[in-house]
Amino acid sequence: MITLGKDQKLQLGQLLINSGVLTQPQLEEALNLQRTGGNRLLLGEVLLQQKFCTDDQIMEALAKSYGLPYAHVRPRVADPRVVEVLPREFLEEHCLLPLFKIRNNLTLAVAEPANVFLLEEVARLTACTVQVVVATHKDIKATLQTHLPQANVFVIDGINEDIETTELSLVETQPTEDIASLEAAAGNSPVIRVVNYLIYNAVREGASDIHVEPDESHLRIRYRVDGRLYEKTRMPAKMLPAIVSRIKIMAGLDIAERRLPQDGGIHVLMEGRPVDLRVSTICGKCGEKVVIRIIDNRNVLVDIERLGFSYETLKIWRKVIASPNGIVLVTGPTGSGKSTTLYSVLNELNDPEINICTVEDPVEFNLSWVNQFQANEKVGFTFATALRALLRQDPDIIMVGEIRDSDTARIAVQAALTGHLVLSSLHTNDAPGAVTRLINIGVEPYLVAASIQGVLAQRLVRKICPNCKTDYQPPVNVRHAVEKLAGPVETFYRGAGCAKCRNSGYLGRIGIYELLVPDDALRDRITAVPGVNELRELAAKCGMTNLRVDGMAKVKAGITTVEEVLRATQAG
């Protein structure tokens, strides 16, 4: 439906006269020039040429002739997210500017309100009721250029309106040196708002990382959401020094050092809650690249029942972590959610009657009444050194962020054999591989066999977006592959793609797991140093469900897709 005015009887010239903008002699002169001119100019164009009135005055009069409102369109008037409801080429060709969208009502600025067929085409393309306001060609084109200099670009000038100053604030730490002059270099208010916006929006969208990547002509900003990078915005390359300097100042880094890599941290308050950021900078051929890791407390501390365990696996896992002593390992590649699982375990085990100590690098989340210590290799406070010290602190449970070397592994095993429950992580592809890794880094096989209580391997797979979830018929070979592992599947699902999932078809992630709990037969074989393949066969006899089987069970339940499970388990 097109909302147009009905009063279109008054001619443009007479409207200009009635409004006091134009005189009768000026109108007659313009009409005479229009008749005698060989270039067939419109009346409005003649009036502009003769400077009898301005573009704004003409368009306002034209709007009155159609019974439509007239608007002075500026970049801050238009919602940048709504501008993208129509293709850029279509907007530029027809000089259109989407301004606002409330439910299915679209407000559209046009320069030619008489083109009813064009407005009907807009209504068809957007599936919206279109309400029209009139604006000048110049204003519409300038606003389009600001909002759409190229694909997926946010308006830097409009960022100030998107965020209130109370929504994101820096938690100041004591500076190690006077950086007043450095702050002046990057203390420009628009730059501060840009950086605040990038952080605020990334946290709001659930991103785990922000990538600031310079090129010769542009500065690309990408967010990692649900394990995948996507481009959020681009800016002119000349903004790189100011943005990087602002981030460095916030992280307490040396703003003058641009050749060597630097690492730092930022603590911010977003809408009243703390969010920790880890900053890494490194110099590239086009300038410094910055990666900001976001540690959002809402995402780190997750109830163990919401991680994605099946009922049977969760029941066995709870029995394993309730062991009074031994080693419990969580394995998987970087970004597979190991830290989240370990924190969830500590949160479940936390009790006033026990002493829990952790050594981490870095401490990603502050757990109430848990003694957490930050490893610092520069001063010699390594995982191994920390473990030796913690054993004199009368601990009941020790969590080691990662077993990286033989010293750490041996001390962890000794702690497990002397009455402590030790939790840690390893970088291995599957659960049986953790046994081999411990032996390879120098732990005696009989000590590995005696100390291991359980090994949990995990991956993260993306969940089907609930807003665009739809059923489909997969190829026969895909159906057979799933049903071979998960049994008969009634309906297969996938995401069609929508605005909420950025047209990916996925929203959020869930874990898939394999849990190895060695029995006596497996412990006996570990002492003989079996190969990984033999360990996998023995683990299957122990009742271990491997990663792919658990993933296909989630496909059957309509939680994820076959493609996601195959991608996550291709190395498993």
N, C-alpha and C positions, 0 to 999 in steps of 0.2 A: 504494500500500500504506500502511495506517495502522498505526503502532506504538502499541498500547494495552496497558495492563496487564490481567491476567486476574483478579486477586484483588479482586473488587468485592462480596464478601459482607457485610463488616462495615458496619454502619450508622454514619453520621456521628457521632451522639451517643455511641455506645459507643467509637468511636475517640478522641473527645475525652476521655472518662473514662479510657481505658487510658493515654493519654499524660499524664494528670495535669492537664490544662487545665480540665476540667469535673468537677463532683461529681454524684453520682446525684440528690440533691434539686434541684440546679439544672436538670438535664436534665428531671426530671419537671415542674418548674414551667414550663419553656419549652414542653414538649409540651402542658401544660394550656392555656397561653396561645394556642398555635397552634390547638388544637381549638375554644376558645371565641371566639377573635377572628373578627370578621366580614370581615376584609380578606384572608384566605387567605395569610398570610405563610409563606414557607419557614422551616424550622427554623433555618437559619443566620441569617436576617434577625431572627428573634426573639431569638436568642442575642446578636446585636450590639446590638439595642435595649436589652436588659437588662444589657448590658456584662458578660456572663458570660465572654466571650472576645473576642479581637480578630479582625479580618478575616484577618490573616496566619495565625493559629492555625486558623481554620476552613478556609481554602484548603489549608493543609498537610495537615490531616486528610482533606479531600476528595481530595487527590492520593493519599494512602495508600490510600484506599478503592478507587481505580482502578489502584493499582500504578504510579503515575506519579511522576516527580521533581517537587519543588516548587522554584520559583526566585523570589528577590527581584529583580524586573526593574527596571533603572535605565537611563537613556539611554546610559551608557557600556558597558552590557552588550550592546546590540543594534548590529549593523553597519548604519549608515545606508544603505548601498547595497543591502542585502538587504531592508530594510523596504519598498522600492519594488517588490518583485516582485509585489505584489497592489495593486489600486486602493485609494486612501485610503478611499473611501466604503464599500467592502466590509470593510476592517479595522475601521473605526469602528462599523459596523452590528453586526458579530458579535463585537466586542471581541477581536481577534486581533492578535498581534505576531510577525512573522517575526524571528528572532534571528540565525541563522547559516545559511549555505548552503555546503556543501562538495560540489563536483560536483553531483549531483542529489539530495543529502540535505538536506532543509530542517528546521531545528529551529524549532518554532512554540510560542509561549506562548499559552495559552488560559485563559479564566476558567470555561468550561463544558465540561469534558472528556467529558460524556455525549453530546454532540451528534455522533454518529458520521457522520451524513450531511453535516454541515458540513465535517468533516475530509476526507471523501472528495471534496467539492467543491474544497477547497484543493489536494489532490493532483492533481485533474484540471486545474485552472487553471495550476498551476506545473509540471506534468509532473515532480514530485519525489516521492520517498519522504518522508513527513512523520513526524517524531518530535516527540512532544508533551511539553511541560512545563507545569505549572499555575502560574498567577500571579494576583494579585488584579486586580479590575476597575480599581481606583485606579491601580496601578502600570502596567498596560497602557495606560490612557488617558493618563496623564501622559507616558509615553515616546513614544507616538504624537504627542502634541501637540508634544513637543520636536523630534522628527525630521521631522514633517510639518506645520509651521505653515501652509505652503502648498506648491505644487508645486515640485519640484526644489530643495529647501533642504537645505543641509548643517548638521550640528549643530555650532554654534560651541564648545560645551562639550567636545565630543569631539575637537577638532582636535589637542590636545596629544598624544593617543595615536597619531595617524597619522604624525607626523614625529619622528624622533630629532633632537636638537640638532646632531648632526654632519652631518646631511644637507644643511643649508643654513646658511651663515654669511656674514655681511656682511664684505666686504673693506674695512676702515676706510681712509678717506682723511683727509689732514690737514685739520681744520676751519679755516675762515677766521675763526671767532669762537667765543666761549664759548657753547655751546648746552646747558649742563647743565640750566638751568631748563626749556628746551624739551623736552629728553629726558624730564624728569620728567612732563611733561604727557601724553606718549604712550608712556611707558615701562612702562605697565601690562602685565604678563606675558601675559594673555589677548589683548590687542591685538597684541602682537608675534607671538604664535603664529598669529593670524588672518592677518596680512599675510604671514608666512612660508609659511603653508599656501597662500594664493592664488598666490604666486609659484611655490612648489614644484610645485603641482598643474598650473599652466599650462605650465610647462616640461616636465613629465612627459607631458602630453597633446599636446605639440607645438604649442602656441598661439603665434601671432606677436604678439598684443596682449592686454592685460587692460584692460577698460573698467570703471571704478568710477563708477556713474551714480546720483545721488540723485533721489528723488521726494519727494512730500510725506509719504508714510508708510513708504517702504521705500528700501533701498539695494540696487540691482541690480548684480550682478557678471556681466559677460559676457566670454567668451573668443572670440578669432578663431582658428579652426582651419581649415586648408585654404581660407583666404580667406572663410569664412563666420562670422558672429557667432552664438553661441548662448548662452542664459542658463545660467549655471552654478549660481548661488545667489542668494538674497535675504537681507537682514539688516534689522533695525530701523533706521529713519532716524537714530535717536539715536546710532548707532555711527559715522556719517560723520566728525564732527570728529576723533575719536581715530584712525581708520584713515588719514584724509588726513594728519594730523599725523605719524603714524609714517612714512608714505611720504616725506613732505617731509624729515624728519630723516635718513632713509637716503640721500636724494638730495642732501642739503646745501642745501636750499631754505629760504627764509624762512618759518618756521611762522606768523609773525604777519601776513604779507601774504596777504589773502584776496580782494582786489579785482582785482589785476592777474594776467595769465597768467605762469606761471613754467615754466622748463625745467631739467632736471638729469639726472644719471646715477647709477646704482647699479651697483656691482660685487659680485656674490655668488659664492660657491663652493657648488655643488650637487653633492653626492656626490663631492667632490674635484676637480671641474672648474669652470672659470670660466664665468660667464654674465653678459653685460652687459645692463643695462636702461636705457632712455631714458624719462624721466618728463616728462609734460606736464600742467599743471594750468590750469584756466580756471574762472572763477566763473559759475555759472548761477543761475536763479531759485530753485532749491531747495538751493543750496550748490555747493561746488566739485566739478567733474567731473575725474577723473584718468584718463589713458591711459598705460599702461606698455607700451612696445615692447620685446619680448624678442629679443635677439640671441644666439642659441645657436650656439656655435662648431661644433657638430656639423652644423647645418643650413646655415651660411654657406659652409664650404669643402667643396664637393662635387666629386668627380672629374668631369672634363668628359664622360666617356663615360656617366655616369649622369644627365645632365641631360635626356635624351629626344631627342637628335638621331637622325635616321635615318642609316643607314650612309653614303649618298652625301653628305648635308648635312654630316655630321661630317668627312668626308674633305676637302671643299672648305673648311670653316671652319678646319681645322687649317692648310691651305695659306695662308689669308688671314692668320691671326694669326702665321704664320712670316715675313711680309713684313719686310724690313729697315727700311722706312719707310712713311709714309702714315698716314691716319686710318682706324681701325676703330671703327664706332659700333654700340651696342646700343640699340634703341629699344623703347618700349612704355609703357603707363600706369604710374602708381604701383602697386606691389605685383605687378608682372609678373615679378619675379625677375631684373632687370637686374644688380643688385649681385652676386648669386650667380654669374651667368655671368661677369662681369668678374673676380671673385676666382678662379674656376676657371681662367680663361685665364692670369692672372698666376701662379697656382700651377704651371701646366704650363710656362710660359715661364721660370720662375725658374731661374737658373743662376749659379754662382759667377763666370762669365766676363763677365756683363753687369750693368749698373747699372739697376735698376728703381726709379723714383720715382713716388709717387702724391700727389695732393692731393685730399682728401675732406672732406665735411661731412655727417655726422661720419665718423671712421674706425671702421668697423663690425667689423673683424676684423684682428688683428695677424698679418701674414705674416712668417715668419722671413726675415731678410736682405733684406727689401724696405724701402726708405726711404719711410716714410709720414708725411704732413704733414696737419695739421688746419687747414682754412680757418677764419678768424675775422673776419667782416666788421666786428665792433665795433671792432677795432684796425686795420682797413684791409688785413688779410691775405686778400684775395679770391682767387678762382680765377685771375683774370688776373694779379694780383700774384705769386701763388705760381708760376704758369707761367713768368713772366719770370725769377724767381729760379732755378727748377729748370733752365732752359736753360743756366745758368752752372755747373751741378753735374755736367756731363759725363754726361748720362743716355743710355741706349740705348733704353729704353722708358719712356714717361710715361703714367700713367693719371690722367685728370681725372674726378672723380666725376660731374659733369654739366656740359654746355655750356648756360649759362643766358642769356648776353648776347653782344653783338657783339664786345666786347674779348676775351673768353675764346675765342670761335670763331676770330677772326682770328689770335690768337697760336698756337692749336692747329694751324691750317692752316700757318702759317709754320714751326712746329716739324716738322710732317710733311714739308714740302717741303725741309727742310734736313738730312734724314737720320735723323729720329727716328720710331719707331713710337708713335703716340698712340692710346690707347684711351679711349673716353668713352661717355656715354649721352645720349640725347635723348628728350624726351616727344613722340613722334609715333605715329600709329595704325599705320603700316606702314613698310616699308623705303624705298620710293620717296619717301615724305613727308619723310624726313630730308634728302634733297637739297634739296627746296623750302624746308625750314625754315632750313637754313644760308644759302641765298641771301636769304631774307626778313629774317634778322637782320643782314645786312650783309656777308657774304662774297662776293667777286666770283665770278661763275659759272665763269670759267675756272680759278680757284684751287680751287673745289670739285671740278671735273672732274679736275684734276691730282692732287689729294691723296687722294681717297676710294679706299680699297682694298676695303672691303666694309661692308655695313650688314646687321645682323641684327635683325629684328623678332621679338618673342616675346610669348607669353601663357602663363599657367598654367591648366591644366584639372585638375579633380579626377579621380583614378583610381578605377575600380570597386573596391569593397572585396573582397578575395580571400576573405574569410570567408563572404560571403553572395552571391557572384557566381552569377548564374543566367541561362540563355538565355531569350529571348522572341521573339515575332514582332511586329515593328514594323508600323505602317500602311504601305500600299503606297507612298504618296507619300514617306514617310521613307526607305524602302528605295531608291527610285529616286533620291532626292537624294544619298544616300551613294554608291551605285554609280556615279552619274554622275561623281563626283570620284575615287573610290577603286577602282573596278572591282567585279566580283561579290563579294558578301559571303556566306559560307556560314552563319555564325551571328552573331546580334546578342546582346549581353550587357548586363546592368544589375545593380545591387545590390538585393537584396530588403530590406535593412535588418537590422541586428543590433546587439547591445550594443557591439561593438568600434568600430562606425562611428557610434554614437549614432543608429541607425535612419535614417541619411541615404543609405546605399547607396554611400558614397564613403569612401576612406581614402587620404590622401596626395595629392600633386599631381605633375604632370609638365609639361614645357614643350612647346609647339608653336611651330614656327619658320618664318620665311621669310628666306632669305639672298640678298641682292642683291650680286652681284660684277659691276661694270660692265665691259663690253667697250669696244673703241675706238669703235664706232658710238654707244653710249650716252654716252660721254664727249663726243663731238662734239656731241650733241644738248643736253647739259647746258649747254654754253656759250651756247646760244640761248635759255635759260630756258624750257623746255617746261612745260606744265601737268602736274598730278599724274596725270591720266588717261593722258596720252601717256607719261609716265614708267612707269606700270604696264604699259602695252602693250609698251614697249621692254624692261622688266625681264623680262617673260614670254618674250620672244624670246631673252633672255640665259640662259634656263633656270631662272629663279626659280620655285620652288614656293611658292604663297601660303599664308597661315596656315590657311585653311579646308581646303585640300587636305591639308596635313600633319595637321590634326586629324582629318579623315575617315579618313586612313590608320591613325591610332591607334584609331579606332572599329572599323575592319575587323579590327585586330589584337586587339580585345577589351580594350583598355587603358582606354578612357574611353567616354562615351556621346555620342550625337548631340546631346542637349540641352546638355551641357557645351561642346561645340565651337561650337554656334550662339550660346550665351551669350557665349563669350569672343571670338568673331569678328564679332559683330553690327555693331561700328563699324569693323571691318577690311575 
